């Protein structure tokens, strides 16, 4: 009697396995179709954010170099113009960053030439020079742009 039940239940088990196997055949492609857009959105967001982070790092490095140059180039022909041009031409920044150069809290012009005949300079030895730059950064994820971001950096150096 048990052999007859084994044969019946064995055949029933085989039919159930075949039916379950057929039901699972397309599940992987359906799962991929559901999850792929979400994963692409997340990956694109990571890549876009890394570009924005790169712009911030470039801005910080450029401003640090500008401050260091102003600290040691007091007797250069026109250190402020050199710094302004370098910041405007820095890679990864927007085309028109806002550049502010101050000395002891007073803004100085974007050109501060050294006068060799009178031996005078805009930059006074021992003064604190501060370079501030604000640039626009953009973030876009699959066509969604939350708007421009203001990236800013500043440094203070003592003129040598």
KENU-625951 format. One line per 5 residues: their letters; for each residue x negated, z negated, y negated of N, C-alpha, C. Coordinates in nm, 2 decimals, padded with zeros to 4 digits, always signed. Atoms other than C-alpha are relative to their C-alpha. Example, Ala and Ser with C-alpha at 12.3 -4.5 7.8 and 13.67 -1.06 7.14 Angstrom:
% residues 2
as) -00.09/+00.00/+00.12/-01.23/-00.78/+00.45/-00.09/+00.00/-00.12  +00.09/+00.00/+00.11/-01.37/-00.71/+00.11/+00.08/-00.08/-00.11;
% end
This chain:
% residues 160
xxxxx) -00.08/+00.00/+00.12/+00.00/+00.00/+00.00/-00.09/+00.00/-00.13  +00.08/+00.00/+00.12/-00.28/-00.07/-00.24/-00.07/+00.13/-00.03  +00.06/-00.13/+00.03/-00.44/+00.27/-00.19/+00.10/+00.10/-00.07  -00.10/-00.08/+00.07/-00.11/+00.43/-00.30/+00.00/-00.03/-00.15  +00.00/+00.05/+00.14/-00.11/+00.22/-00.62/-00.13/+00.04/-00.07;
xxxxx) +00.13/-00.04/+00.06/-00.48/+00.29/-00.68/+00.00/+00.15/-00.04  +00.00/-00.14/+00.03/-00.42/+00.66/-00.66/+00.09/+00.03/-00.12  -00.09/-00.02/+00.11/-00.12/+00.64/-00.89/-00.06/-00.05/-00.14  +00.06/+00.05/+00.12/-00.30/+00.42/-01.15/-00.12/+00.07/-00.04  +00.12/-00.08/+00.03/-00.62/+00.62/-01.12/+00.04/+00.13/-00.07;
xxxxx) -00.04/-00.13/+00.06/-00.44/+00.94/-01.20/+00.06/-00.03/-00.14  -00.05/+00.04/+00.13/-00.26/+00.76/-01.49/-00.11/-00.03/-00.10  +00.11/+00.03/+00.08/-00.59/+00.63/-01.62/-00.07/+00.13/-00.05  +00.06/-00.12/+00.04/-00.74/+00.98/-01.61/+00.08/+00.08/-00.11  -00.09/-00.06/+00.10/-00.44/+01.12/-01.80/-00.01/-00.06/-00.14;
xxxxx) +00.01/+00.07/+00.12/-00.47/+00.85/-02.06/-00.13/+00.03/-00.07  +00.13/-00.04/+00.06/-00.84/+00.92/-02.11/-00.01/+00.13/-00.06  -00.01/-00.14/+00.05/-00.78/+01.29/-02.15/+00.08/+00.00/-00.13  -00.08/+00.00/+00.12/-00.51/+01.22/-02.41/-00.07/-00.06/-00.11  +00.07/+00.07/+00.10/-00.72/+00.98/-02.60/-00.12/+00.09/-00.05;
xxxxx) +00.11/-00.09/+00.03/-01.01/+01.22/-02.59/+00.04/+00.11/-00.10  -00.05/-00.11/+00.09/-00.80/+01.50/-02.74/+00.04/-00.05/-00.13  -00.04/+00.06/+00.13/-00.67/+01.27/-03.01/-00.11/-00.03/-00.09  +00.12/+00.03/+00.08/-01.02/+01.19/-03.13/-00.09/+00.12/-00.04  +00.09/-00.12/+00.02/-01.16/+01.54/-03.14/-00.02/+00.04/-00.15;
xxxxx) +00.01/-00.04/+00.14/-01.09/+01.61/-03.51/-00.02/-00.12/-00.10  +00.01/+00.12/+00.08/-01.14/+01.25/-03.64/-00.12/+00.00/-00.09  +00.13/+00.00/+00.08/-01.50/+01.30/-03.76/+00.01/+00.09/-00.12  -00.01/-00.09/+00.11/-01.42/+01.60/-03.98/+00.10/-00.06/-00.10  -00.10/+00.06/+00.09/-01.12/+01.42/-04.13/-00.07/-00.12/-00.08;
xxxxx) +00.07/+00.11/+00.06/-01.33/+01.11/-04.20/-00.10/+00.05/-00.11  +00.09/-00.06/+00.09/-01.60/+01.33/-04.36/+00.07/+00.05/-00.12  -00.08/-00.06/+00.11/-01.34/+01.51/-04.57/+00.05/-00.11/-00.10  -00.05/+00.10/+00.08/-01.21/+01.18/-04.70/-00.12/-00.08/-00.07  +00.11/+00.07/+00.06/-01.55/+01.01/-04.77/-00.10/+00.08/-00.08;
xxxxx) +00.10/-00.08/+00.07/-01.76/+01.30/-04.89/+00.02/+00.00/-00.15  -00.01/+00.00/+00.14/-01.61/+01.32/-05.24/-00.04/-00.14/-00.06  +00.04/+00.14/+00.05/-01.65/+00.94/-05.29/-00.15/-00.01/+00.00  +00.15/+00.01/-00.01/-02.01/+00.95/-05.17/-00.07/+00.09/-00.10  +00.06/-00.09/+00.10/-02.09/+01.25/-05.39/+00.02/-00.05/-00.14;
xxxxx) -00.02/+00.07/+00.13/-01.94/+01.07/-05.69/-00.10/-00.11/-00.03  +00.09/+00.11/+00.01/-02.15/+00.77/-05.63/-00.14/+00.05/-00.01  +00.14/-00.05/+00.01/-02.47/+00.97/-05.57/-00.02/+00.07/-00.14  +00.01/-00.06/+00.12/-02.41/+01.18/-05.88/-00.01/-00.10/-00.12  +00.01/+00.11/+00.10/-02.36/+00.86/-06.08/-00.13/-00.06/+00.00;
xxxxx) +00.14/+00.06/-00.01/-02.69/+00.72/-05.95/-00.10/+00.09/-00.07  +00.09/-00.10/+00.06/-02.87/+01.04/-06.05/+00.01/+00.01/-00.15  -00.02/+00.00/+00.14/-02.71/+01.05/-06.39/-00.05/-00.12/-00.07  +00.05/+00.12/+00.06/-02.79/+00.69/-06.46/-00.15/+00.00/+00.00  +00.15/-00.01/+00.00/-03.15/+00.75/-06.36/-00.05/+00.09/-00.11;
xxxxx) +00.04/-00.08/+00.11/-03.17/+01.02/-06.62/+00.01/-00.08/-00.13  -00.01/+00.09/+00.12/-03.04/+00.78/-06.88/-00.11/-00.10/-00.01  +00.11/+00.10/+00.00/-03.29/+00.52/-06.77/-00.13/+00.06/-00.03  +00.13/-00.07/+00.03/-03.57/+00.78/-06.79/+00.00/+00.02/-00.15  +00.00/-00.02/+00.14/-03.46/+00.85/-07.15/-00.04/-00.13/-00.07;
xxxxx) +00.03/+00.13/+00.06/-03.48/+00.48/-07.23/-00.15/-00.03/+00.01  +00.14/+00.02/-00.02/-03.82/+00.45/-07.08/-00.09/+00.08/-00.09  +00.08/-00.09/+00.09/-03.95/+00.75/-07.27/+00.01/-00.05/-00.14  -00.02/+00.05/+00.13/-03.81/+00.61/-07.59/-00.09/-00.12/-00.03  +00.07/+00.13/+00.02/-03.97/+00.27/-07.54/-00.15/+00.03/+00.00;
xxxxx) +00.14/-00.04/+00.00/-04.31/+00.43/-07.45/-00.04/+00.07/-00.13  +00.03/-00.07/+00.12/-04.30/+00.66/-07.75/-00.01/-00.10/-00.12  +00.00/+00.09/+00.11/-04.22/+00.38/-07.99/-00.12/-00.10/+00.01  +00.12/+00.08/-00.02/-04.49/+00.16/-07.84/-00.13/+00.07/-00.05  +00.12/-00.08/+00.04/-04.75/+00.43/-07.89/+00.00/+00.02/-00.15;
xxxxx) +00.00/-00.01/+00.14/-04.63/+00.49/-08.24/-00.04/-00.12/-00.08  +00.03/+00.12/+00.06/-04.66/+00.13/-08.33/-00.15/-00.03/+00.01  +00.14/+00.02/-00.02/-05.01/+00.11/-08.18/-00.08/+00.09/-00.09  +00.07/-00.10/+00.08/-05.12/+00.42/-08.37/+00.01/-00.05/-00.15  -00.01/+00.05/+00.14/-04.99/+00.28/-08.71/-00.09/-00.12/-00.02;
xxxxx) +00.08/+00.13/+00.02/-05.18/-00.05/-08.64/-00.14/+00.04/-00.02  +00.15/-00.03/+00.01/-05.52/+00.13/-08.61/-00.03/+00.12/-00.09  +00.03/-00.13/+00.07/-05.48/+00.45/-08.81/+00.03/-00.02/-00.15  -00.03/+00.02/+00.14/-05.45/+00.30/-09.16/-00.07/+00.10/-00.09  +00.08/-00.09/+00.09/-05.72/+00.53/-09.30/+00.01/+00.15/+00.05;
xxxxx) -00.03/-00.14/-00.04/-05.58/+00.85/-09.12/+00.06/+00.07/-00.12  -00.06/-00.07/+00.11/-05.47/+01.13/-09.35/+00.14/-00.02/-00.03  -00.14/+00.03/+00.02/-05.10/+01.07/-09.30/+00.06/-00.06/+00.13  -00.04/+00.05/-00.12/-05.02/+00.83/-09.02/+00.15/-00.01/+00.02  -00.14/+00.00/-00.01/-04.65/+00.80/-09.09/+00.06/+00.13/+00.04;
xxxxx) -00.04/-00.13/-00.03/-04.60/+01.17/-09.07/-00.03/+00.03/+00.15  +00.05/-00.03/-00.14/-04.80/+01.19/-08.74/+00.09/-00.08/+00.09  -00.08/+00.08/-00.09/-04.59/+00.91/-08.59/+00.15/+00.06/+00.00  -00.13/-00.06/+00.01/-04.26/+01.07/-08.71/+00.01/+00.13/+00.09  +00.00/-00.13/-00.08/-04.35/+01.41/-08.56/-00.02/-00.03/+00.15;
xxxxx) +00.01/+00.03/-00.15/-04.46/+01.25/-08.23/+00.13/-00.05/+00.06  -00.12/+00.05/-00.05/-04.14/+01.07/-08.20/+00.11/+00.11/+00.02  -00.09/-00.11/+00.00/-03.93/+01.37/-08.28/-00.03/+00.10/+00.11  +00.04/-00.09/-00.10/-04.12/+01.58/-08.03/-00.01/-00.06/+00.14  +00.01/+00.07/-00.13/-04.11/+01.32/-07.75/+00.09/+00.06/+00.11;
xxxxx) -00.09/-00.05/-00.10/-03.98/+01.45/-07.42/+00.11/-00.09/+00.04  -00.11/+00.08/-00.05/-03.64/+01.33/-07.30/+00.08/-00.07/-00.10  -00.08/+00.06/+00.11/-03.51/+01.22/-07.64/+00.09/+00.10/-00.06  -00.09/-00.09/+00.07/-03.23/+01.36/-07.84/-00.07/+00.07/-00.12  +00.07/-00.08/+00.10/-03.31/+01.62/-08.11/-00.02/-00.07/-00.14;
xxxxx) +00.02/+00.06/+00.13/-03.26/+01.40/-08.41/+00.01/-00.16/+00.01  +00.00/+00.15/-00.01/-03.35/+01.03/-08.35/-00.01/-00.06/-00.14  +00.02/+00.08/+00.13/-03.32/+00.78/-08.64/-00.12/-00.08/+00.01  +00.13/+00.07/+00.00/-03.67/+00.66/-08.72/-00.01/-00.08/-00.13  +00.02/+00.09/+00.12/-03.73/+00.36/-08.95/-00.14/-00.06/+00.02;
xxxxx) +00.13/+00.07/+00.00/-04.08/+00.24/-09.04/+00.00/-00.09/-00.12  +00.01/+00.10/+00.10/-04.11/-00.08/-09.23/-00.13/-00.07/+00.00  +00.12/+00.08/+00.02/-04.40/-00.28/-09.36/+00.04/-00.13/-00.07  -00.04/+00.13/+00.05/-04.34/-00.65/-09.41/+00.15/+00.00/-00.05  -00.14/+00.00/+00.03/-03.97/-00.58/-09.42/+00.05/+00.11/-00.10;
xxxxx) -00.04/-00.10/+00.10/-03.98/-00.30/-09.68/-00.02/+00.14/+00.07  +00.01/-00.13/-00.06/-03.91/+00.05/-09.56/-00.10/+00.09/-00.07  +00.10/-00.09/+00.06/-04.19/+00.30/-09.61/+00.05/+00.14/+00.03  -00.04/-00.14/-00.03/-04.14/+00.68/-09.63/-00.06/+00.06/+00.13  +00.05/-00.06/-00.12/-04.19/+00.91/-09.34/-00.13/+00.07/-00.02;
xxxxx) +00.13/-00.05/+00.03/-04.50/+01.04/-09.51/-00.07/-00.11/-00.08  +00.07/+00.10/+00.07/-04.76/+00.78/-09.61/-00.15/+00.04/+00.00  +00.14/-00.05/-00.01/-05.08/+00.96/-09.69/-00.10/-00.10/-00.06  +00.11/+00.08/+00.05/-05.41/+00.79/-09.74/-00.07/+00.08/-00.11  +00.06/-00.07/+00.11/-05.56/+00.87/-10.08/-00.15/-00.04/+00.00;
xxxxx) +00.15/+00.02/-00.01/-05.94/+00.91/-10.03/-00.07/-00.03/-00.13  +00.06/+00.01/+00.13/-06.02/+00.93/-10.40/+00.01/-00.14/-00.05  -00.02/+00.14/+00.05/-05.87/+00.59/-10.49/-00.01/-00.10/+00.11  +00.02/+00.08/-00.11/-05.92/+00.45/-10.14/+00.12/-00.10/+00.02  -00.12/+00.07/-00.02/-05.56/+00.34/-10.11/+00.09/+00.06/+00.11;
xxxxx) -00.09/-00.04/-00.11/-05.31/+00.35/-09.83/+00.13/-00.07/-00.01  -00.13/+00.07/-00.01/-04.94/+00.27/-09.78/-00.01/-00.12/+00.09  +00.01/+00.11/-00.09/-05.04/+00.06/-09.49/-00.11/-00.10/-00.04  +00.08/+00.11/+00.05/-05.19/-00.27/-09.59/-00.06/-00.07/+00.11  +00.06/+00.07/-00.11/-05.44/-00.44/-09.37/+00.05/-00.14/+00.01;
xxxxx) -00.06/+00.13/-00.02/-05.29/-00.75/-09.22/+00.15/-00.01/-00.01  -00.14/-00.01/+00.01/-04.94/-00.64/-09.28/+00.07/+00.03/+00.13  -00.08/-00.03/-00.12/-04.67/-00.62/-09.01/+00.07/+00.13/-00.02  -00.07/-00.13/+00.00/-04.55/-00.27/-08.94/+00.09/+00.00/+00.12  -00.10/+00.00/-00.10/-04.23/-00.23/-08.75/+00.05/+00.14/+00.01;
xxxxx) -00.05/-00.13/-00.03/-04.12/+00.10/-08.59/+00.13/-00.02/+00.08  -00.13/+00.01/-00.07/-03.75/+00.13/-08.49/+00.05/+00.14/+00.01  -00.05/-00.13/-00.03/-03.60/+00.43/-08.33/+00.13/-00.01/+00.08  -00.13/-00.01/-00.07/-03.24/+00.50/-08.22/+00.03/+00.14/+00.03  -00.02/-00.13/-00.05/-03.17/+00.80/-08.01/+00.13/+00.00/+00.08;
xxxxx) -00.12/-00.01/-00.07/-02.86/+00.93/-07.84/-00.03/+00.04/+00.15  +00.01/-00.03/-00.14/-02.84/+00.93/-07.46/+00.14/+00.04/+00.06  -00.13/-00.05/-00.06/-02.57/+01.11/-07.25/+00.00/-00.03/+00.15  -00.02/+00.03/-00.14/-02.43/+01.02/-06.92/+00.12/+00.09/+00.05  -00.11/-00.09/-00.05/-02.21/+01.27/-06.72/+00.00/-00.01/+00.16;
xxxxx) -00.02/+00.01/-00.14/-02.08/+01.21/-06.37/+00.11/+00.10/+00.05  -00.10/-00.10/-00.05/-01.90/+01.52/-06.21/+00.09/+00.04/-00.11  -00.09/-00.04/+00.11/-01.77/+01.63/-06.55/+00.06/-00.11/-00.08  -00.05/+00.12/+00.08/-01.67/+01.28/-06.66/-00.11/-00.05/-00.09  +00.10/+00.05/+00.09/-01.86/+01.18/-06.97/+00.06/-00.11/-00.08;
xxxxx) -00.05/+00.12/+00.07/-01.79/+00.83/-07.10/-00.04/+00.00/-00.15  +00.04/+00.00/+00.14/-01.95/+00.92/-07.43/-00.15/-00.02/-00.02  +00.15/+00.01/+00.03/-02.29/+00.92/-07.60/-00.03/-00.15/-00.01  +00.05/+00.14/+00.01/-02.49/+00.60/-07.57/-00.11/+00.00/-00.10  +00.11/+00.02/+00.10/-02.72/+00.47/-07.84/-00.12/-00.07/+00.07;
xxxxx) +00.12/+00.06/-00.06/-03.07/+00.41/-07.70/-00.09/-00.04/-00.11  +00.09/+00.04/+00.11/-03.29/+00.20/-07.92/-00.12/-00.08/+00.05  +00.13/+00.07/-00.03/-03.64/+00.06/-07.92/-00.07/-00.03/-00.13  +00.08/+00.04/+00.12/-03.86/-00.12/-08.17/-00.12/-00.08/+00.04  +00.13/+00.07/-00.03/-04.21/-00.26/-08.19/-00.05/-00.05/-00.14;
xxxxx) +00.07/+00.05/+00.12/-04.40/-00.47/-08.45/-00.15/-00.02/+00.04  +00.14/+00.01/-00.02/-04.77/-00.45/-08.49/-00.07/-00.04/-00.13  +00.07/+00.04/+00.12/-05.02/-00.59/-08.73/-00.11/+00.10/-00.03  +00.09/-00.11/+00.04/-05.22/-00.33/-08.93/-00.14/-00.06/+00.00  +00.14/+00.05/-00.01/-05.59/-00.36/-08.86/-00.08/+00.05/-00.12;
% end
